[in-house]
Amino acid sequence: MFHRLTLFDSSNKLDVGTIDKAFYALQAPIECYRHSSSGHCAVHQWQWTSSDGAKRLTNNPSKCVFTLEEMLTQLSKKNQLDYVIQSSALPIEKIKLAVFDMDSTLIKAEVMDELAYVMGIGPQVALITARSMAGELDFEQSFRQRLALLTGFDTAQLSAINDTIELMPGAQKLMEGLQEQGIYCAILSGGFSYFADHLAHKLGMQDAFSNPLEEIDGKLTGRVKGVILDAARKVELMEQLRKTLGLSLNQCLAVGDGANDLPMLNKAGLGVAFHGKPLVRQQAPHQLNNVNLDALLHLV
C-alpha cells in the first residue's frame, strides 16, 4: 500500500518529532518528507509504503494500540491542525479533474439567502438553507420551497448582488495553481447559473453546472429551467467529466461543505469537506477546517 500524509499546522507550533516517532513505531520507513507553507500555515508531508493498510503505532498486544489517524485526531483537537491521509494499492496519482461546490465553498455566501435578504425575507430563507445543508431537509424539496419565496424578484438586481459576493480566502490562488498544472476545473452547484457562470469565468475555470433561473419580464418566476441539480446530479456530472477526459476516479478531486456534496465527496478519489457542516465533517473522507482553499494545492 502507498500512503501520503499531508498535515496543515495553522498554529505553527507542532512538534514534528511526534509524528516521526509514530512512523518509527509503525516500522514504516519514510520515503519522502517535505516541508513548505501555505499562507500562515505550515505544511508537512510524508510518503511511505507498507505491506498492508494497517497503520498501528504499536504491535505489542500488552499495550494500548492506536492508529496513526487516531493519534492525529487527538493532536488536531489540541491544535489548529488539519490532515489528510491518502492510501492506495497503486502509487498515488496526480489529480487531473477538480470539481467544486460554489456556495460557502468557493464563495463566502449562500446566494439564495442573499437574494432573500434583498427581498426582506432573509431569516426565513436562511433557516431553510441551514437545515438543508445540515442534511435535515431533502435538498430538492427545500430548494423549491426557498425559490418559490423569491417569486417576483427583480433580475436587474442580480448584477449588484454578484458584485458584493466575496471569494473564499485562497480561491483565486487555488485556481491559478490548478490551471498552471493543467487540471480541469468545474463548478457543480445546486445554486444559480447566473452566479456560477460569472464565478467560473472570473476564476478561469473550464466549466460550470448549476440551476438556470426562470424569469418572465425581468422577474423571477420562482422556478428553474429544467431538472434541479441535486446531490445525485453532481455525481453524474463528475462521472461524465471524468469519462470524457479519460481519467480514473483516483485522479478526481471533489470539494464541498454541505450535505448535498457528500455523495460526490465519497465518490471522488479525493473528496475533501472544506469547512464542512457537522454532518459532512462526520461522513466525508477528508476534511479541512482551519486553512484557506489554496491549501488544497498541496494535495494534487
ZAZA-763172 format. One record per residue: x, y, z of N, C-alpha, C, O in turn; residue in one letter. Coordinates in steps of 0.1 Angstrom, whole numbers, plus 5000, padded with zeros to 4 digits. Each point is the difference from the previous one (the first is absolute). Example, Ala and Ser with C-alpha at 12.3 -4.5 7.8 and 13.67 -1.06 7.14 Angstrom:
<rs>
513249435078499150125000500950125000501050005007A
498650114986500950115000499250115008500550115001S
</rs>
This chain:
<rs>
500849885000499250125000500950135000501050005007M
498650094985500650135000499350105008498750015000F
502050075008499350095010500750144998501250014998H
497950095004500550145001499350085011498750004999R
502050055010499450085011500450154997501150035000L
497950054999500250154999499450065012498849995003T
502050095004499650065013500150154999501050054996L
497950025007500050145000499950065014499049975007F
502050104997500150055014499850155000500950084997D
497949965006499750155000500650075012500250125000S
500249805011500550065012501650024998500650085007S
499949854983501550004998500849965013501150055002N
498249865006500749965013500149855001500549955010K
499249984980500049865001501549945001500950054993L
499349865016501249935001500049894990499549895003D
501250134986500049904989500649875005499749894995V
501250115015500649885005499049905005500249885000G
498650175005499049925005499549914989499849885002T
500050174986499649924988501149914996499749884997I
501550165003501249924996500149875009500249894996D
499550135017500149895010498849904997500249885001K
498750174994498949924997500449914988499749885000A
501050184990500449924989501049895004500149894994F
500850155015501049905005499349895007500449884998Y
498550155010499349895006499249914990499849885002A
499850194987499449934989500949904992499649924993L
501750115009501049934992499850024986500149914991Q
499550225005499750034987501050114995499950125003A
501249834990501050104996499450114991499349974991P
501150155012499550124993500850004987501250015000I
498149994988500650014987500250154996500950034992E
498350055014500150144996499350095011499049975005C
501750144998499450105009500350144994501150034996Y
497850055005500150134995499450105010499149975007R
501550154993499450105009499950134992500950044992H
498050025008499750134993499050085008499849985012S
499750124981499050085007498950044990500150004988S
498750035018498950054992499450125008499249985009S
501250144987499650125008500649995014501250005001G
497950015009500549995014500049865005500149985012H
499849924980499949865004501349934996500550014989C
500149915020501149914997499549874995499049955005A
501650004984499549884994501149895001501250034996V
498549865009500949895001499449884992498849975001H
502149964992499549894992501049885000501250024998Q
498249865005500849885001499449904990498849994998W
502149934995499549894992500849885004501250005003Q
498049894997500649875004499249884994498950034995W
501649865005499349884996499949905011500950005009T
498149914991499949895010499449884993499550014989S
500749885017499549874995498549995000499549924992S
499950165016498549995001499550145004500850105000D
497949915002499450135003500150045015499650115003G
500949805005500050025015501050115003501250004995A
498450095013500950115004500050015016499550095005K
501249815001499949995014501350065007501050004994R
498850065017501150065007500849905008501250035004L
498349864999500749895007499449874997498849984998T
502149925002499549864997500149925013499749885000N
500650185011500049935013498649995005499450105004N
500149774997498649985005499850045014498850025004P
502350005004499850045014499850155002499750055011S
500550024978499950145000498850054992499449934992K
500150195011498950064993500450024986501150054997C
498049924993500350014986499350124994498850015002V
501950074992499450124993500450004985501149954997F
498050094995500450024986500650144999499950095008T
500849934981500650134997498950114999500250115005L
498749854989498950104999499450035013499650125002E
500349795007499550035013500950095008499550095007E
501849904991500950095007499950144994500050105007M
499849914979499950134994498750065004499950135002L
499049795000498850065005500150065013499550115003T
501349835006500250055013500850134999499750105007Q
501349904985500850124998499250124995500250115004L
498949864986499250104994499050075009499750114999S
499949815012499150065010500850105009499350095006K
502049894995500750095009500750124992500350105007K
499849884980500650114992499250034988499049934997N
501350184997499450044987500649924989500850044992Q
498849835008500649904991499049934991499049965004L
501450044983499249924990500949904994501250024999D
498349864997500849914994499249914990498849995001Y
501949964989499449914990500949884998501250024997V
498349865005500849884998499449944987498849965000I
502050024990499649944988500749864999501249995002Q
498049914995500649864999499549944987498850024996S
502049904997499749944988500849884997501249995004S
498249914990500749884996501150024990501049934998A
498850184994500950044989500650145004499450075009L
501749974985500550135003499050114999499250004990P
500750095019499050115000500150084988501150064997I
497849954996500050074987499850155002499550055009E
501050034981499850144999498650034997499449934992K
500050185014498750044997499950074987500950084996I
498149884996499950064986498650074999499850074990K
499349905019498650064999499750045014500149925010L
499550214992499650055013498650064999499850094991A
499249875017498750054999499650065014500449955010V
498950164989499750085012498650045002499350034990F
500249965022498850075004500350154999501150045000D
497850044999500250144999499850075014500950065006M
497849944998499650085012500749955012500049885003D
500650215005500849975012501249904998500549955009S
499850034978501249934997501050094992501150035005T
498550014983500850094992499750155004500850094998L
498049935007499650145004499550005015499649905005I
500550225001499650015014498650045001499650105006K
499549834987498650035001499249884995500449914993A
498350105011499049914994499150094992499250085005E
500949914982499550104991498450015002499550124999V
499949775002498550015002499650095012499150075000M
501749915010499850085012500250154998499350085005D
501749954986500350144997498850064993499750125003E
499749814987498950054993498850025010499250104999L
500749815010498950015010500150125009499050065003A
502249975001500250125008499650134993499550095006Y
500849914981499650124992498550015000499550115000V
499849785000498550004999499450025014498850025001M
502149985010499550025013499549875007499350005010G
501049884984499649885006501349915003499949885000I
501250195003501349935002499949895011500449894997G
499350155015500049905011499149874997500449895004P
498550134990499149894997500749904990499949885002Q
500750184988500749914990501349945005500349894998V
500450195009501349965006499849885009500949915001A
498050095007499849895009499749874992500549895004L
498850124985499849884992501349954993500249885000I
500650224996501349974994500949925010500649904996T
499550155016500849945010499649865003500849915002A
497950074999499549865003500249914988500349885002R
499650174986500349924988501549965000500349884997S
500650215005501449984999500549915011501049934999M
498250065012500349925012499549864998500249915008A
499050074981499449874997498749975007499649895000G
499850215006498849995007498850004991498949955003E
501250114985498950014990500549944987501250014996L
497949934996500349964986500450124992499350105000D
501849894993500550114992499050064990499750125000F
499849794992499150054989498750065006499650114995E
499949835015498850065006500350135006499250104998Q
501949925009500350125007500450114989499750125002S
500949834987500450104989498750064994499950124998F
499249794999498750054994499350095009499450104996R
500649875017499350085010500650145001499350105001Q
502049904999500750135002499950094987499750125001R
500449814987499950074988498750064998499850114994L
499149825010498750054998499850135008499250094996A
501549925015499950135008500650124993499850115003L
501049864986500750104993499250054988500550074992L
498349875006499250044989499850154999499750075010T
500649994978499850144999501350085002500050124998G
501149815005501250075002500550074987499949944989F
500550195012500450074988501449964996501050025007D
499149924981501349954996501050114997501249974999T
498450155000500950114998501050025012501050064999A
498649885013500850015012501049895001500950015009Q
499149894982500949895001501550054998500949955008L
499350144983501450054998500650065012501149985004S
498150115003500550075012500349905011501050025007A
498149884994500349895010501249934997500949975009I
499349994979501249934995501350085004501049945003N
498950194995501250085003500450015014501150035004D
498049945005500250005015500649875005500550005011T
499349894982500449875005501549995000500750024990I
499849935022501549995002500449864997499349905003E
501950084991500649874998500449955014500450075009L
499649794992500549945012501650025000500649994989M
499950045022501550035001500849884993499749895004P
501250154987500849904994499449954987500749924993G
498150125003499349944988500850044987500249924992A
500150215007500750054988501449934999500449954989Q
500350045022501449945000499849854996500949954993K
498149995013499849854997499849984985500649914994L
498550175000499749984986501250034991500249934990M
500550175013501250034993501049885000500649974990E
499549975022500949895001499549884993500849934994G
497950045006499549894993500150024985500349904993L
499550225002500150024986501449994995500349954989Q
500750095019501449984997500449864998500949974992E
498449945015500249864999499249934990500149884998Q
499050204995499249944989498949915005499549914993G
500050125019498949935006498750064996499850125000I
499349794995498650054995499250035013499849915008Y
499750214992499250055012498650034996499750074990C
499349885018498650034998499350025013500349955010A
498650144988499150025011498849914999499449994989I
500349945021498849925000499150055012500349965012L
498850124985499350085010498549985000499350004989S
500149995023498550005001499550145000498850025003G
502150084995499650145000499650044986499549924992G
500650215005499550064988501150034989501150035003F
498549944985500950014989500550144998501250024996S
498050085006500550144998501350025008500950064995Y
499149895017501250025009501149904997501250045000F
498449844998501049894997500850034987501249995000A
498150064990500650024987501050125001501150004995D
498550115012500950115002501249965009501150044997H
498749885013501149965008501049914993501250025001L
498349894991500949914992500950084991501249984998A
498250124996500750094990501050085008501250024996H
498450035015500950095009501349925004501150055001K
498749825003501049925005500849924989500949935003L
498750084985500649934989499849865000500849924995G
498050035009499749865001499449964986499650084992M
500549795006499649954986498549984999499550014988Q
499749975023498649974998499250045013500650015010D
498150004988499150035012498749934997499450024989A
500149915021498649944999499250045012500549995011F
498350064987499250055011498650014995499649944990S
499650145017498650014997499650144993500150105006N
499549894981499650134994498750055004499049925000P
500950205005498750065005499150034988500450054990L
498349925013499050044990499550145003499750035012E
500250054978499550145002499050044989500149954989E
499050135014499050064991499950155002499850045011I
500550034978499950155001500950055012499650095007D
501649854994500950065010499849965014500650065009G
498549854993499649955014500249855001499749934991K
500850035020500149855002498749945002499150065007L
500749824988498749935001499949915012499049955003T
502250035004500049915011500349864995499849905008G
500650084980500449874994501350014993500550114997R
500149775000501249994992499649944987499049934998V
501950084992499949944987500649865001501249985003K
498049924995500549865000500049945013499450055010G
501449844991500149925012500950075010501150054997V
498549945016500950065011501349925001499949885001I
501250195000501349945002500149975015500350085008L
499549794995500149965014501249915002500950004992D
499149935020501249925003500349894990501249984996A
497849955000500249894990500550064987500849934993A
498750185003500450064987501450055001500749994990R
499850055021501450045002500949884997501050014993K
498649875012500849884998500049974985501049964994V
497850054999499949964986500950094992500649964991E
499450175012500850104992501549985002500750014991L
499749955021501449975003500449884992501150004994M
498049905006500349884992500150034985500949944993E
498250145002500050044986501350074996500749974990Q
499750125019501350074997501249915001500950004991L
499149915019501149915001500149914988501149984995R
497849965000500149914989500350084987500849944992K
498750185007500450084988501550034999500649994990T
500050035022501450035001500849885000501350014999L
498149875002500749875000500849985013501249965000G
498350085012500749995012499449895009498949954998L
501950015012499549915010499450085012500250125001S
499149825007499450065012501150065009499850115006L
501349824995501150045008500650134996500850075007N
498949984980500550124995499050125002500250114994Q
498749865014499050105002500050055014500049935010C
500050214991499850075013498650065000499650074991L
499749915020498750065002500150085014500549955010A
498950174990500150095012498650065002499450054991V
500149945021498750065004499950015015500849965007G
498050104997499850025014498749955006499949995012D
499149994979498749965005499649864997500749924993G
498250045013499549864999499849964985500149894996A
499550214996499849984986501349964993499949964988N
501250065018501349974994500549865004501049954993D
498549995017500549885005500249894990501049934999L
498050044992500149904990501250014991500749914997P
499550224998501250024991501349995008501049964995M
499050095018501249995008500449855002501249975000L
497849955002500349865003500349924987500649895001N
499050164988500249934987501450044994500649914995K
499850215007501350044994501249935007499949955011A
501250044981501149945006500650075012500549945009G
499350204990500450085011498850105003499850094993L
499549885017498850085004500350085013500349945010G
499650194989500450095011498950095004499550084992V
500149915021499050095006500750125004500950005009A
498850124985500750125003499150085010499050054996F
501549975016499250075011498549945000499150084999H
500849795001498849934998499050025012500450035011G
498349954986499050005010500349875009500649914995K
498950095017500249895009499849864994500949915002P
498050074992499749874994501149964989500449894999L
500050214993501049984990501349975006500749914995V
499750155016501349975006500049865005501049935000R
497850025004499949865005500149904989500649895002Q
498950144986499949904990500950024988500149904992Q
500550215006500950024989501349925002500549985011A
500249984978501249925001501150085006500849955008P
499350184989501050095005499450145003499050034995H
501750055014499450135003501250105003501049965005Q
498750164991500950115003499150115007499150054994L
501349985018499150095008500750135005499350105004N
502049914994500850115006500850084989500550115003N
499549844985500950064990499250074989498849994999V
501950084992499450074988499949904989500649895000N
498650144990499849914989501349964992500249894996L
500850205004501249974992500849895007501049954994D
498750015018500749895006499849874992500849915001A
498150094991499749884992501149974990500149894995L
500650215001501149994990501149905005500749944992L
499450045021500949905006499549864999500849905003H
498050084992499449864999500049954986499749884997L
500550214993499949964986501349974993500049964988V
</rs>
